[in-house]
């Protein structure tokens, strides 16, 4: 597609189908996700966007009925190859969820470093460095630097979500998946998250599922429109929102349905 | 604006309130009675001798239940060693692993085991341990109480683990943390107070069991020197003394019952303390 001309490909998805039991949730989707860019996935509820996102780091496998067909390559490596463990994939492809979920038993800095510590990093110096670095990237450092030992659940909702982003960044993934990361936040916290996404795309590949069309238009470089499990259209965001090639896409982004 | 049968409705309302209040009071009456009797009858017999002396020979006055108190603690510890690891790990399996049908079967079995009369447990361990070992022992007593704990601890562990929101598991797995580390470091850590509460309640429940001990520990008037020997336990000693012919025995039985009740009460207060702390942390 024309959209990808100047970018290297981070995730190459080919003929992806995902099933939950008999339910065919994602139907034969192929698309290339560009590195160091933001790709938005939009579509009405139940159209398979979250399932598609979760297939990108094999999180959908938590459902024991899940089954997939097709191929996904992360910078050339087949993430569904038989000798690849999901744990390794998820270290390279991080995820932020709709509902912020910092671990309630841990302090702010313990939350940031938990991924490193439980993957065997013991070096205090690295942990301290990475805490500051991740919190700075998540634009949270200045707000929490004086109380890193405070319980994570003492933060506000927006801060908790940025903490979750810092926690995901601390393990230094190559791709960051975001499943409606701002839909539970107020407008101010949302705009902070959006600014953050624009900063992060300098170093990270970001895929974001959103129900908010304006948000997709504001933060993303590419947009994929899903409908009932199928990829209807995938193109540069400006094109999707100004002159989409499919009637269905136009109806959806102009709010005529969905 | 009043309905035609207004007074009749008001009467029914008051009547039902009185009935439910009366039932609620009936629930605590036995507890008050038990406390009242134990304190009036038992408190006067509680003295230092009771805690540090062995029972005197038949018919002789004085002496205490030192060996029975220690015996009960030994049995509780043994039961915890048997019941806690198996119960907790079983609960972890039920909550975090396993197929729906298989887990349903285990859960069903555990619920049935919870309802098995305690004397049945005693008979089973009598056959499994007392007969092959040619006699009752502290070991057999610990095992029977431990076996009784397993289904209790397993079910409460499973229930509190299920209360941990799935989002925490997903967050940990999405960080590339292995499943077993997620369970140990995130899920169990989040639910730890609930798990400990379940264990303490199970201990309180088995601390006063008498029937299974009748078959297994044998009882003793002196100290046990190894776990293979018969051992004394408070509930047994109470049973023995309360049904005996001597006035002094009855007095000591009351005191023993008071000590046992205070032990169970202490455990329950510990549980309250833990759960109160839990609400403060808003988990």
Interface residues (C-beta under 8 A of the other chain):
Chain A: X57 X59 X62 X87 X88 X89 X90 X91 X92 X94 X95 X97 X99 X101 X102 X103 X104 X105 X114 X115 X118 X119 X151 X153 X164 X167 X168 X171
Chain B: X165 X167 X168 X169 X170 X171 X172 X173 X174 X175 X176 X177 X178 X181 X182 X185 X186 X189 X190 X192 X281 X282 X283
